Amino acid sequence: MTEKQRIGGDVVVETLRSLGADTVFGLPGQHALGLFEALRKAPDLRLISSRVENNLAFAADGHARARMDAAPHGPVPVTPLIVSTGPGALLTLASLQESRASSVPVLGISSQVPVAGPGGRQPAGGTVAGEAGGVGRRQPAGWVKPSGGRHGYLHELPDQAASFRGVVKSVHPVRTGSQIPTALREAWESAATPPYGPVWVEIPQDVLLAPATLPPITSVPARPAALPPLPELVTEAARLLDGAEHPVILAGGGVNRAGAREELGALAEALRAPVLSTFGGKGAFDGSHPLSGQSWLEDRHTTDFLESADVLLVLGSGLGELSTNYHTFSPRGRLIHVEADAGTLEANHPALGIHADVRATLAALLALVTARPADGRAEAAVARLLASVRDRLDGQPVELERRVLAEVRAALPPGTPSYWDMTILAYWAWSAWDADGAPMHTAQGAGGLGYGLPAALGAAALGGPVLAVSGDGGAMYGLAELATAVQHQLDVTWLIVDDGGYGILREYLTDSFGQTTATELSRPDFAALASAFGVPATVSSVHTLRADLAAALGTPGPSVVVLPARLRMFAPTHLPG
């Protein structure tokens, strides 16, 4: 095959470029050789690798989140992820679950065994499952229906696409070269349509290697569907808000994803409504604003405050377990629920449900609500709430935890994003982190371990510095990616809080049963191991943490800071007794 001869893999790369991709996260495999040969010939597409596919998918997730932070009002950024068939593809599933739960637009592309493996061609007009909910869609002539046959190909699964249908938004199987551009466009549009989320495309090995029959692809317009609110529902919501004596707003992650921070601020000031945020909604509203009740959602004082609203406007949150103090929240007033994911509307509480984009809905509400004079009552109520939260914390022996989090925050240069694993310090950060000028991203959507470092590496592909935070248990999931950090010279500082085990599970087991099992871990000398990768490492202490982190973040390239500390959580307020 000559250098100039185009193959199916080239059509994939050309289409991605035409859709707007400039960075691809990829890990090669036997069936995906055609994709990586095409990437070799596309120097304008940056290829970021990893050592394990689940970490690669976390990196793509982190990259997509960072791009949404950087351009909240531009076209929705979709980050491509390329892996091989079978084991490589399946290793991405846990990471894609996080992307789905947190509405992150990732375009997964995997190879597939040769066309003969998935089955023969289906007659024109066949129907296959499209969206994850099982909605059928018509397919063009030549579409291949998986037969479930087993032909003994390496990595072969009976139905690889079926493994993804319950995890991602939509699955798009390709069986001929001519289907590649439209399948990728449909997948891109699906990922970028509210609610955002991961999608999956699979392309057989022989299609990727076959000579291209299409001309070079240079223009593939993607037009994600808008999701405006119904005017009648907005009118009713405005009527309820105007009639409320004590309106309150709960801002979820959908506010950030929609780029609706300005509209939220304007509505809160017009209504003189306190704003609290979910953990995913941190940064949606200025935390120092007199109307900001912050995000202490695991504190009963906050739960009571939300319950006391005569009208509660919930924006871009499914009101799940973590946002409702483990489902102890029971609103006493009217609830208005604005959410792009129709499946979560009224899933837990009756409401005036508005299935719509948050930004479009806020803009429509601003045109209808009546602005109120500032009489100081809402601000005073917020001040009393935050004082009650502080008093509860002051009555607990958690000075160490509060200090460690404050030292980490103080070390960050302005604008530095952080990516947090599922670790006790992250659980504190969910409530206490000041996200103003310091965007925070966590794995609290699905709750899997190992997110922090690889997601931060993905974000750092856009530039650094970036902070990653893990416990020693979660750190073991991603140690191999120190090699990735070095190879691509990604500017990430990794803080590892080493408490000798799975700290939060240690607490859960001990509190529930009086003792713990399988939570105490053997672990390496993290600083020595980082040095073996050529990564500068510092063993810190509470007294030197701020300076050590600041120095690491101020030095370009990867670095590791290890903090030996045994942290504890603040007392829960959702348990009986």
C-alpha positions as CSV (number, residue, x, y, z in Angstrom):
1,M,0.0,0.0,0.0
2,T,1.5,3.4,-1.0
3,E,1.8,6.4,1.3
4,K,-0.9,8.3,-0.7
5,Q,-3.4,5.4,-0.9
6,R,-6.4,6.2,1.4
7,I,-8.0,3.5,3.5
8,G,-11.1,3.3,5.7
9,G,-9.1,4.6,8.6
10,D,-8.3,7.8,6.7
11,V,-12.0,8.4,6.2
12,V,-12.5,8.2,10.0
13,V,-9.7,10.7,10.6
14,E,-10.8,13.0,7.9
15,T,-14.4,13.0,9.3
16,L,-13.2,13.7,12.8
17,R,-11.1,16.6,11.6
18,S,-14.1,18.0,9.6
19,L,-16.3,17.7,12.7
20,G,-13.8,19.9,14.7
21,A,-11.6,17.4,16.5
22,D,-8.0,18.5,17.2
23,T,-7.0,16.0,19.8
24,V,-7.6,12.3,19.9
25,F,-7.0,9.9,22.9
26,G,-6.0,6.5,21.5
27,L,-4.4,3.2,22.4
28,P,-3.7,0.9,19.4
29,G,-4.6,-2.8,19.0
30,Q,-4.5,-5.4,16.3
31,H,-7.8,-4.6,14.8
32,A,-7.4,-0.9,15.0
33,L,-4.2,-0.7,13.0
34,G,-6.0,1.1,10.1
35,L,-7.1,3.9,12.5
36,F,-3.6,4.5,13.9
37,E,-1.9,4.4,10.4
38,A,-4.4,7.2,9.5
39,L,-3.5,9.1,12.6
40,R,0.2,8.9,11.8
41,K,-0.6,10.6,8.5
42,A,-2.5,13.4,10.2
43,P,0.0,15.5,12.1
44,D,-2.6,18.2,12.7
45,L,-4.5,15.8,15.0
46,R,-2.7,15.5,18.3
47,L,-2.7,11.9,19.6
48,I,-2.5,11.3,23.4
49,S,-1.9,7.8,24.5
50,S,-2.2,6.0,27.8
51,R,-1.2,2.7,29.3
52,V,-4.6,1.2,30.1
53,E,-7.9,1.8,28.2
54,N,-10.0,2.7,31.2
55,N,-7.5,5.5,32.0
56,L,-7.6,6.6,28.4
57,A,-11.3,7.0,28.6
58,F,-11.0,9.0,31.9
59,A,-8.5,11.2,30.1
60,A,-10.9,11.8,27.3
61,D,-13.6,12.7,29.9
62,G,-11.2,15.2,31.6
63,H,-10.3,16.8,28.3
64,A,-14.0,17.3,27.3
65,R,-14.8,18.8,30.7
66,A,-11.8,21.2,30.4
67,R,-12.9,22.3,27.0
68,M,-16.4,23.0,28.2
69,D,-14.9,25.1,31.0
70,A,-12.8,27.0,28.5
71,A,-15.6,27.8,26.0
72,P,-19.0,27.6,27.8
73,H,-20.8,29.3,25.0
74,G,-19.1,27.9,21.9
75,P,-20.0,24.7,20.0
76,V,-20.2,21.7,22.4
77,P,-16.7,20.1,22.4
78,V,-16.7,16.4,21.8
79,T,-13.5,14.5,22.5
80,P,-12.7,11.4,20.4
81,L,-11.5,8.2,22.1
82,I,-10.1,5.3,19.9
83,V,-9.4,1.8,21.1
84,S,-9.3,-1.7,19.8
85,T,-11.8,-4.6,19.8
86,G,-13.0,-6.8,22.7
87,P,-10.8,-6.4,25.8
88,G,-9.6,-2.9,24.9
89,A,-13.2,-1.7,24.2
90,L,-14.6,-3.3,27.4
91,L,-12.0,-1.7,29.6
92,T,-13.5,1.7,28.8
93,L,-17.0,0.8,30.2
94,A,-16.5,1.9,33.8
95,S,-15.0,5.2,32.7
96,L,-17.8,5.8,30.2
97,Q,-20.3,5.2,33.0
98,E,-18.8,8.2,34.7
99,S,-19.1,10.3,31.5
100,R,-22.7,9.2,31.1
101,A,-23.6,10.0,34.7
102,S,-21.9,13.4,34.5
103,S,-23.1,14.2,30.9
104,V,-19.7,14.5,29.3
105,P,-19.5,14.4,25.5
106,V,-17.0,11.7,24.6
107,L,-17.0,10.0,21.2
108,G,-15.8,6.4,21.6
109,I,-14.6,4.6,18.5
110,S,-13.5,1.0,18.5
111,S,-12.5,-1.5,15.9
112,Q,-14.5,-4.7,15.4
113,V,-13.6,-8.1,14.1
114,P,-13.9,-8.5,10.3
115,V,-17.3,-8.1,8.8
116,A,-17.8,-11.8,8.5
117,G,-17.7,-12.0,12.3
118,P,-20.6,-9.7,13.2
119,G,-22.8,-11.3,10.5
120,G,-24.0,-10.9,6.9
121,R,-25.6,-7.9,5.3
122,Q,-29.2,-7.0,6.2
123,P,-31.7,-6.1,3.6
124,A,-32.5,-2.4,3.0
125,G,-34.7,-0.8,5.6
126,G,-33.7,-2.9,8.5
127,T,-34.0,-1.5,12.1
128,V,-31.4,-1.7,14.8
129,A,-31.3,-0.2,18.3
130,G,-30.1,3.3,18.2
131,E,-30.4,5.2,21.4
132,A,-29.6,3.6,24.7
133,G,-33.3,3.4,25.6
134,G,-33.8,1.0,22.7
135,V,-35.5,3.3,20.2
136,G,-35.2,1.8,16.7
137,R,-34.1,3.8,13.8
138,R,-34.0,3.1,10.1
139,Q,-30.7,2.1,8.5
140,P,-29.5,2.5,5.0
141,A,-29.1,-0.4,2.5
142,G,-26.2,-2.6,3.1
143,W,-26.4,-2.3,6.9
144,V,-25.2,-5.4,8.7
145,K,-27.2,-7.0,11.4
146,P,-25.1,-8.7,14.1
147,S,-25.8,-12.4,13.9
148,G,-24.3,-13.5,17.2
149,G,-22.2,-16.0,15.3
150,R,-18.8,-17.1,16.6
151,H,-16.0,-17.4,14.1
152,G,-13.0,-17.6,16.4
153,Y,-11.5,-14.2,15.7
154,L,-9.1,-12.8,18.3
155,H,-11.0,-10.5,20.7
156,E,-14.4,-11.6,19.3
157,L,-17.5,-11.0,21.3
158,P,-21.0,-12.3,20.5
159,D,-22.3,-8.7,20.2
160,Q,-19.8,-6.1,21.2
161,A,-22.2,-3.2,20.7
162,A,-24.7,-4.7,23.1
163,S,-22.1,-4.3,25.9
164,F,-22.3,-0.5,25.4
165,R,-26.0,0.1,24.9
166,G,-26.8,0.2,28.6
167,V,-23.9,2.6,29.3
168,V,-23.6,5.2,26.6
169,K,-26.2,7.5,25.0
170,S,-26.2,5.8,21.6
171,V,-24.4,3.1,19.6
172,H,-23.5,3.4,15.9
173,P,-22.3,0.2,14.2
174,V,-20.5,0.7,10.8
175,R,-20.3,-2.2,8.4
176,T,-19.2,-0.5,5.1
177,G,-16.8,2.3,4.3
178,S,-19.5,4.5,2.9
179,Q,-21.3,4.5,6.3
180,I,-18.3,6.0,8.2
181,P,-18.9,9.8,7.7
182,T,-22.6,9.8,8.5
183,A,-22.3,7.3,11.4
184,L,-19.6,9.6,13.0
185,R,-21.7,12.7,12.4
186,E,-24.7,11.1,14.0
187,A,-22.6,10.0,17.0
188,W,-21.1,13.4,17.3
189,E,-24.5,15.1,17.2
190,S,-25.8,12.6,19.8
191,A,-22.9,13.3,22.2
192,A,-23.4,17.1,21.8
193,T,-27.2,17.2,22.1
194,P,-28.5,17.9,25.7
195,P,-28.2,15.9,27.8
196,Y,-24.6,15.5,26.7
197,G,-22.9,12.1,27.1
198,P,-20.7,9.5,25.6
199,V,-21.5,7.6,22.4
200,W,-20.0,4.6,20.7
201,V,-19.0,3.8,17.1
202,E,-17.6,0.4,16.0
203,I,-15.9,-0.3,12.7
204,P,-14.7,-3.7,11.5
205,Q,-11.0,-4.3,10.9
206,D,-11.3,-5.0,7.2
207,V,-13.4,-1.9,6.6
208,L,-10.7,0.2,8.3
209,L,-8.0,-1.4,6.1
210,A,-9.8,-1.5,2.8
211,P,-9.0,1.1,0.1
212,A,-11.3,4.1,0.5
213,T,-14.0,4.4,-2.1
214,L,-15.2,7.8,-1.0
215,P,-13.4,11.1,-2.0
216,P,-11.5,12.9,0.7
217,I,-13.9,14.2,3.4
218,T,-13.5,17.9,4.2
219,S,-17.0,19.1,5.2
220,V,-19.1,17.2,7.7
221,P,-21.5,19.7,9.4
222,A,-22.8,18.6,12.7
223,R,-26.0,20.2,14.0
224,P,-26.9,19.0,17.5
225,A,-30.5,19.6,18.2
226,A,-31.5,22.5,20.5
227,L,-33.7,21.8,23.5
228,P,-35.8,24.9,24.1
229,P,-38.4,25.0,26.9
230,L,-42.1,25.0,26.1
231,P,-43.5,28.6,26.5
232,E,-46.5,27.5,28.5
233,L,-44.2,25.8,31.1
234,V,-41.9,28.8,31.4
235,T,-45.0,31.1,31.9
236,E,-46.2,28.8,34.7
237,A,-42.8,28.7,36.3
238,A,-42.5,32.5,36.2
239,R,-45.9,32.8,37.8
240,L,-44.9,30.4,40.7
241,L,-41.6,32.2,41.3
242,D,-43.3,35.7,41.3
243,G,-45.8,34.4,43.8
244,A,-43.2,32.9,46.1
245,E,-42.4,34.4,49.5
246,H,-39.2,32.4,49.9
247,P,-37.9,31.2,46.6
248,V,-34.7,29.2,46.6
249,I,-32.6,27.9,43.6
250,L,-30.6,24.7,43.6
251,A,-28.0,24.8,40.8
252,G,-26.8,21.5,39.5
253,G,-24.1,20.5,37.0
254,G,-26.4,21.2,34.1
255,V,-25.9,24.9,34.8
256,N,-22.2,24.6,34.2
257,R,-22.6,22.4,31.2
258,A,-25.1,24.8,29.6
259,G,-22.8,27.8,30.2
260,A,-25.6,29.4,32.2
261,R,-23.7,31.1,35.0
262,E,-24.5,34.6,34.0
263,E,-28.2,33.9,33.5
264,L,-28.3,32.1,36.9
265,G,-26.7,35.1,38.6
266,A,-29.2,37.5,37.0
267,L,-32.2,35.4,37.9
268,A,-31.1,35.0,41.5
269,E,-30.6,38.8,41.9
270,A,-33.9,39.5,40.2
271,L,-35.8,37.2,42.6
272,R,-33.6,37.8,45.6
273,A,-33.4,34.0,45.8
274,P,-30.7,32.2,47.7
275,V,-28.6,29.8,45.5
276,L,-27.2,26.5,46.7
277,S,-25.3,24.2,44.4
278,T,-25.0,20.5,44.1
279,F,-21.5,19.0,44.1
280,G,-21.6,18.9,40.3
281,G,-22.8,22.5,40.2
282,K,-19.9,24.0,42.2
283,G,-18.8,27.2,40.5
284,A,-22.2,27.8,38.9
285,F,-22.8,30.7,41.3
286,D,-20.2,33.0,42.9
287,G,-19.5,31.4,46.3
288,S,-18.8,34.7,48.0
289,H,-22.1,36.3,46.8
290,P,-24.4,37.2,49.8
291,L,-27.1,35.0,48.2
292,S,-24.8,32.0,48.0
293,G,-25.7,29.2,50.4
294,Q,-22.7,27.2,49.0
295,S,-22.9,23.4,48.7
296,W,-23.1,21.7,52.1
297,L,-25.7,19.3,50.9
298,E,-24.8,16.6,53.4
299,D,-25.6,19.0,56.3
300,R,-29.1,18.8,57.7
301,H,-29.2,22.6,58.1
302,T,-28.9,22.8,54.3
303,T,-31.5,20.1,53.8
304,D,-33.9,22.0,56.1
305,F,-33.2,25.2,54.2
306,L,-34.1,23.7,50.9
307,E,-37.2,22.0,52.3
308,S,-38.4,25.3,53.7
309,A,-38.6,27.1,50.3
310,D,-42.2,27.7,49.2
311,V,-40.9,27.4,45.6
312,L,-37.7,25.5,44.9
313,L,-36.2,26.0,41.4
314,V,-34.0,23.0,40.6
315,L,-31.7,23.6,37.6
316,G,-29.8,20.8,35.9
317,S,-29.8,18.2,38.7
318,G,-31.5,14.9,38.8
319,L,-32.0,15.3,42.6
320,G,-30.2,12.0,43.2
321,E,-28.8,10.5,46.4
322,L,-25.9,12.9,46.9
323,S,-27.9,16.0,46.1
324,T,-30.7,15.2,48.6
325,N,-28.7,14.2,51.6
326,Y,-29.2,10.5,50.8
327,H,-32.8,10.9,49.9
328,T,-33.8,12.5,53.3
329,F,-34.8,15.7,51.5
330,S,-38.6,16.2,51.5
331,P,-39.7,19.5,50.0
332,R,-42.7,21.2,51.6
333,G,-43.4,23.8,48.8
334,R,-43.7,23.7,45.1
335,L,-40.8,22.3,43.0
336,I,-39.9,23.5,39.5
337,H,-37.5,21.0,37.9
338,V,-35.5,22.0,34.8
339,E,-33.5,19.2,33.3
340,A,-32.2,18.2,29.9
341,D,-32.4,14.5,30.8
342,A,-36.1,13.6,30.6
343,G,-35.5,10.4,32.5
344,T,-34.7,12.2,35.7
345,L,-37.7,14.7,35.6
346,E,-39.8,14.0,38.7
347,A,-38.0,10.8,39.2
348,N,-37.8,11.4,42.9
349,H,-40.2,14.3,43.7
350,P,-43.4,15.7,42.0
351,A,-42.7,18.9,40.2
352,L,-43.5,21.2,37.4
353,G,-41.0,19.4,35.1
354,I,-39.5,21.4,32.2
355,H,-37.5,19.2,29.8
356,A,-35.2,21.7,28.4
357,D,-31.7,23.2,28.2
358,V,-31.0,25.2,31.4
359,R,-29.5,28.3,29.7
360,A,-32.5,28.7,27.3
361,T,-34.9,28.2,30.2
362,L,-33.2,30.8,32.4
363,A,-33.2,33.3,29.6
364,A,-36.9,32.8,29.1
365,L,-37.6,33.1,32.8
366,L,-35.6,36.4,33.0
367,A,-37.9,37.9,30.4
368,L,-41.0,37.1,32.5
369,V,-40.2,37.4,36.2
370,T,-40.7,40.6,38.1
371,A,-37.5,42.0,39.8
372,R,-37.8,42.4,43.5
373,P,-36.2,45.1,45.7
374,A,-33.3,44.0,47.9
375,D,-34.6,44.0,51.4
376,G,-31.9,41.9,53.0
377,R,-34.1,39.1,54.1
378,A,-32.7,36.5,51.8
379,E,-29.1,37.5,52.5
380,A,-29.8,37.2,56.3
381,A,-31.3,33.8,55.8
382,V,-28.2,32.6,53.9
383,A,-25.9,34.1,56.6
384,R,-27.8,32.2,59.3
385,L,-27.6,28.9,57.3
386,L,-23.8,29.2,56.8
387,A,-23.3,30.1,60.4
388,S,-25.2,27.0,61.5
389,V,-23.0,24.9,59.2
390,R,-19.9,26.4,60.6
391,D,-21.1,25.8,64.2
392,R,-21.7,22.2,63.5
393,L,-18.3,21.7,62.1
394,D,-16.7,23.7,64.9
395,G,-18.2,21.1,67.3
396,Q,-16.3,18.2,65.6
397,P,-12.6,17.3,65.8
398,V,-12.0,18.0,62.1
399,E,-9.5,20.8,62.3
400,L,-6.9,18.7,60.3
401,E,-9.2,18.0,57.4
402,R,-10.3,21.7,57.2
403,R,-6.8,22.9,57.3
404,V,-5.5,20.4,54.6
405,L,-8.3,21.4,52.2
406,A,-7.6,25.1,52.8
407,E,-3.9,24.6,52.2
408,V,-4.5,22.8,48.9
409,R,-6.9,25.6,47.7
410,A,-4.4,28.3,48.7
411,A,-1.6,26.7,46.7
412,L,-3.5,26.8,43.4
413,P,-2.6,29.6,40.9
414,P,-5.7,31.4,39.7
415,G,-7.7,29.5,37.1
416,T,-6.1,26.1,37.9
417,P,-8.6,23.2,37.5
418,S,-8.5,20.2,39.7
419,Y,-9.6,16.6,39.2
420,W,-10.5,14.5,42.2
421,D,-10.6,10.8,42.8
422,M,-13.0,9.2,45.2
423,T,-11.1,9.9,48.4
424,I,-11.9,11.5,51.8
425,L,-10.4,14.8,50.9
426,A,-12.5,14.9,47.8
427,Y,-15.6,14.2,49.8
428,W,-14.7,17.2,51.9
429,A,-14.1,19.2,48.7
430,W,-17.6,18.4,47.4
431,S,-19.0,20.5,50.2
432,A,-16.2,22.9,51.1
433,W,-14.1,23.6,48.0
434,D,-14.1,27.2,46.8
435,A,-14.6,26.7,43.0
436,D,-14.5,30.4,42.2
437,G,-11.5,30.6,39.8
438,A,-10.6,27.0,40.4
439,P,-12.9,24.6,38.5
440,M,-13.4,21.3,40.3
441,H,-14.2,18.0,38.6
442,T,-14.8,14.7,40.4
443,A,-15.9,11.1,39.7
444,Q,-19.1,11.6,41.9
445,G,-21.3,10.8,38.9
446,A,-20.7,7.1,38.9
447,G,-18.3,6.9,41.9
448,G,-15.6,4.7,40.5
449,L,-12.0,4.8,41.7
450,G,-9.0,5.9,39.6
451,Y,-10.4,9.1,38.0
452,G,-8.1,11.8,39.3
453,L,-4.8,11.4,37.5
454,P,-5.9,10.3,34.1
455,A,-8.7,12.9,33.9
456,A,-6.2,15.6,34.9
457,L,-3.8,14.4,32.2
458,G,-6.6,14.8,29.6
459,A,-7.2,18.4,30.8
460,A,-3.5,19.2,30.7
461,A,-3.5,18.4,27.0
462,L,-5.0,21.8,26.7
463,G,-2.3,23.4,28.9
464,G,-1.5,23.5,32.6
465,P,-1.0,23.5,35.4
466,V,-3.7,21.0,36.5
467,L,-4.0,19.4,39.9
468,A,-5.0,15.8,40.5
469,V,-5.9,14.5,43.9
470,S,-6.1,10.8,44.9
471,G,-5.9,8.6,48.0
472,D,-3.3,5.9,48.1
473,G,-6.0,3.3,47.2
474,G,-7.2,5.2,44.1
475,A,-3.6,6.1,43.2
476,M,-2.8,2.5,42.5
477,Y,-5.4,2.4,39.7
478,G,-3.5,5.0,37.7
479,L,0.2,4.7,38.6
480,A,1.1,3.5,35.1
481,E,-0.1,6.8,33.7
482,L,3.0,8.6,35.2
483,A,4.7,7.2,32.1
484,T,2.0,8.9,30.0
485,A,2.6,12.2,31.8
486,V,6.3,12.0,31.1
487,Q,5.9,10.9,27.5
488,H,3.6,13.8,26.6
489,Q,5.1,16.2,29.1
490,L,1.7,17.0,30.6
491,D,1.8,19.7,33.3
492,V,0.0,17.8,36.1
493,T,0.8,17.9,39.8
494,W,-0.6,14.8,41.5
495,L,-1.4,15.0,45.2
496,I,-1.6,11.6,46.9
497,V,-3.0,11.5,50.4
498,D,-1.6,8.3,51.8
499,D,-3.6,6.9,54.8
500,G,-2.7,3.3,54.2
501,G,-5.9,2.0,52.8
502,Y,-9.4,2.7,51.4
503,G,-10.1,5.4,54.0
504,I,-13.8,6.1,53.3
505,L,-14.6,2.4,53.2
506,R,-12.6,1.9,56.4
507,E,-14.9,4.5,58.0
508,Y,-18.1,3.0,56.6
509,L,-17.3,-0.5,57.7
510,T,-16.1,0.5,61.2
511,D,-19.1,2.8,61.8
512,S,-21.5,0.0,60.6
513,F,-19.9,-3.1,62.1
514,G,-17.3,-2.0,64.6
515,Q,-14.4,-3.2,62.6
516,T,-13.0,-3.2,59.0
517,T,-12.1,-5.8,56.5
518,A,-10.0,-5.6,53.3
519,T,-9.4,-1.9,53.5
520,E,-5.8,-1.9,54.8
521,L,-3.4,-1.8,51.9
522,S,0.2,-2.6,51.1
523,R,1.5,0.2,48.9
524,P,4.8,1.4,47.4
525,D,7.0,4.3,48.3
526,F,5.1,6.7,46.0
527,A,7.9,9.3,45.9
528,A,10.5,6.7,45.0
529,L,8.2,5.2,42.4
530,A,7.5,8.6,40.8
531,S,11.2,9.2,40.7
532,A,11.7,5.9,38.8
533,F,9.5,7.4,36.1
534,G,11.6,10.5,36.1
535,V,8.9,12.5,37.8
536,P,10.0,14.9,40.6
537,A,8.4,13.9,43.9
538,T,8.1,15.4,47.4
539,V,6.9,13.9,50.7
540,S,5.1,16.7,52.4
541,S,3.4,17.4,55.7
542,V,0.5,19.5,56.8
543,H,2.9,22.3,57.7
544,T,4.6,22.4,54.3
545,L,1.8,21.3,52.1
546,R,0.9,24.7,50.7
547,A,4.5,25.5,49.8
548,D,5.2,22.1,48.4
549,L,2.1,22.2,46.2
550,A,2.8,25.7,45.0
551,A,6.3,24.8,44.1
552,A,5.2,21.8,42.1
553,L,2.4,23.6,40.4
554,G,4.8,26.4,39.5
555,T,7.3,24.0,37.8
556,P,6.3,22.9,34.3
557,G,5.8,19.2,33.7
558,P,4.5,16.3,35.8
559,S,5.2,16.2,39.6
560,V,4.0,14.2,42.6
561,V,3.4,15.4,46.2
562,V,2.7,12.8,48.8
563,L,0.9,13.7,52.0
564,P,0.9,11.0,54.7
565,A,-2.2,11.8,56.6
566,R,-5.2,9.9,58.0
567,L,-8.2,12.1,57.4
568,R,-11.8,11.6,58.6
569,M,-15.2,12.7,57.4
570,F,-17.4,15.1,59.2
571,A,-20.3,13.5,61.0
572,P,-23.2,12.5,58.7
573,T,-26.7,14.0,59.3
574,H,-28.8,11.6,57.3
575,L,-28.5,8.6,59.6
576,P,-31.2,7.9,62.2
577,G,-30.5,8.6,65.8
